Amino acid sequence: MGEINKVAVIGTGTMGPGIAQVFAQNGIEIHIFDVKPEQLEKARESLNRNLTLFAEEGIIKKSDIDQILSRIHTSSSLKDAIEGVDLVLEAVPEVPDIKTKIFSDLDSIADDGVILASNTSGLSITNLAKVTNRPAKVVGMHWWNPPIIIPVIEIIRGEKTDDETVRTIEALINRINKIPVLVKKDVPGFLGNRLQYALMREAIALLNDGVASAKDIDTMIKAGIGFKFPVMGPLETIDMAGMDLYN
Ligand SMILES: NC(=O)c1ccc[n+]([C@@H]2O[C@H](COP(=O)([O-])OP(=O)(O)OC[C@H]3O[C@@H](n4cnc5c(N)ncnc54)[C@H](O)[C@@H]3O)[C@@H](O)[C@H]2O)c1
């Protein structure tokens, strides 16, 4: 697979429009499709609103808005949406039956070389791949909300995802000015949600034990260690201070 130049985003609820915007802002042609036509209308409104805001904030030029929007095409069927694309990214609800149906449909209509990616927050990529005849070309591409702001995108390797697919998605993420992290094993919750849920579990335990108020527990993260995280992750902190301090 060479460069990805045309992408279909399936499902334009909370995540789809923002994902489409990032691709389009970085020069990639996008087709969007949703089973509910009103969702496509809402997506257009959200795209207009967010691009206007980005221009007001100086993130993009106002004169670029029309060109960015011209790269986003609305499709009236799944078949039209995936015509001639190099990558399909689904962002339909986190319901296994809906996801497997979409993957099975996509596999039957997309050309053999097309990569099928899921924005699932934690469902098994390996299981989604099993309903297709191209498990090597099925991969997780997990964006964080809001996709127009959060830099990281997780690449989740299913048991059969091949190196070329991983490399292609990694190159694409770099090209759209996002930061890739590779999840080498297809574990529930992947990387970000595993870490986030560990922190949430501890926050609930501390609250239950009466150690601090809910407000103070959140303030501890927001005004305390959360301040350090953008520059130093937990493993870098352990590495700097020494294992003897943290065992
Ligand atoms: N919302 C978040 O904060 C967030 C963050 C990261 C990842 N995700 C993941 O992204 C995916 C989408 O989440 P969301 O919050 O955008 O969901 P959502 O419910 O807001 O939107 C899903 C959209 O998919 C459409 N849809 C349903 N079935 C469809 C089908 N068969 N074909 C085409 N469109 C269909 C719906 O009409 C809806 O507009 C989920 O897998 C979720 O786990 C969500």
The ligand as a Tripos MOL2 file, in Angstrom:
@<TRIPOS>MOLECULE
LIG
   44    48     1     0     0
SMALL
NO_CHARGES

@<TRIPOS>ATOM
      1 N1        -17.4620    9.6970   22.0110 N.am      1 LIG1
      2 C1        -16.2200    9.5730   22.4510 C.2       1 LIG1
      3 O1        -15.7610   10.2930   23.3710 O.2       1 LIG1
      4 C2        -15.3030    8.5730   21.8010 C.ar      1 LIG1
      5 C3        -13.9250    8.7200   21.9570 C.ar      1 LIG1
      6 C4        -13.0670    7.8240   21.3090 C.ar      1 LIG1
      7 C5        -13.6030    6.7750   20.5650 C.ar      1 LIG1
      8 N2        -14.9610    6.6520   20.4670 N.ar      1 LIG1
      9 C6        -15.4580    5.5310   19.6540 C.3       1 LIG1
     10 O2        -15.8730    6.0340   18.3910 O.3       1 LIG1
     11 C7        -16.9830    5.2650   17.9140 C.3       1 LIG1
     12 C8        -18.1350    6.2200   17.6460 C.3       1 LIG1
     13 O3        -18.4740    6.8610   18.8440 O.3       1 LIG1
     14 P1        -19.3930    8.1650   18.8550 P.3       1 LIG1
     15 O4        -19.3620    8.6510   20.2630 O.co2     1 LIG1
     16 O5        -19.0140    9.0600   17.7420 O.co2     1 LIG1
     17 O6        -20.8220    7.4830   18.5570 O.3       1 LIG1
     18 P2        -22.1900    8.2380   18.2220 P.3       1 LIG1
     19 O7        -23.2580    7.3420   18.7350 O.co2     1 LIG1
     20 O8        -22.1480    9.6570   18.6690 O.co2     1 LIG1
     21 O9        -22.2150    8.2530   16.6260 O.3       1 LIG1
     22 C9        -22.3150    7.0750   15.8820 C.3       1 LIG1
     23 C10       -22.9300    7.4100   14.5430 C.3       1 LIG1
     24 O10       -22.9400    6.2190   13.7630 O.3       1 LIG1
     25 C11       -24.1550    6.2020   13.0290 C.3       1 LIG1
     26 N3        -24.4200    4.8230   12.6410 N.ar      1 LIG1
     27 C12       -24.9960    3.8330   13.3630 C.ar      1 LIG1
     28 N4        -25.0230    2.6960   12.6590 N.ar      1 LIG1
     29 C13       -24.4510    2.9740   11.4620 C.ar      1 LIG1
     30 C14       -24.1990    2.2130   10.2920 C.ar      1 LIG1
     31 N5        -24.5170    0.9160   10.2230 N.pl3     1 LIG1
     32 N6        -23.6100    2.8300    9.2310 N.ar      1 LIG1
     33 C15       -23.2780    4.1540    9.2920 C.ar      1 LIG1
     34 N7        -23.5170    4.9140   10.3640 N.ar      1 LIG1
     35 C16       -24.0760    4.3340   11.4410 C.ar      1 LIG1
     36 C17       -25.1830    6.8110   13.9600 C.3       1 LIG1
     37 O11       -26.3110    7.3040   13.2420 O.3       1 LIG1
     38 C18       -24.3670    7.9140   14.6220 C.3       1 LIG1
     39 O12       -24.4800    9.1430   13.9340 O.3       1 LIG1
     40 C19       -17.2800    4.2240   18.9910 C.3       1 LIG1
     41 O13       -16.6340    3.0320   18.6660 O.3       1 LIG1
     42 C20       -16.6750    4.8320   20.2440 C.3       1 LIG1
     43 O14       -16.2820    3.8770   21.1980 O.3       1 LIG1
     44 C21       -15.8220    7.5320   21.0330 C.ar      1 LIG1
@<TRIPOS>BOND
     1     1     2 1
     2     2     3 2
     3     2     4 1
     4     4     5 ar
     5     4    44 ar
     6     5     6 ar
     7     6     7 ar
     8     7     8 ar
     9     8     9 1
    10     8    44 ar
    11     9    10 1
    12     9    42 1
    13    10    11 1
    14    11    12 1
    15    11    40 1
    16    12    13 1
    17    13    14 1
    18    14    15 2
    19    14    16 1
    20    14    17 1
    21    17    18 1
    22    18    19 2
    23    18    20 1
    24    18    21 1
    25    21    22 1
    26    22    23 1
    27    23    24 1
    28    23    38 1
    29    24    25 1
    30    25    26 1
    31    25    36 1
    32    26    27 ar
    33    26    35 ar
    34    27    28 ar
    35    28    29 ar
    36    29    30 ar
    37    29    35 ar
    38    30    31 1
    39    30    32 ar
    40    32    33 ar
    41    33    34 ar
    42    34    35 ar
    43    36    37 1
    44    36    38 1
    45    38    39 1
    46    40    41 1
    47    40    42 1
    48    42    43 1
@<TRIPOS>SUBSTRUCTURE
     1 LIG1         1 GROUP 0 **** ****
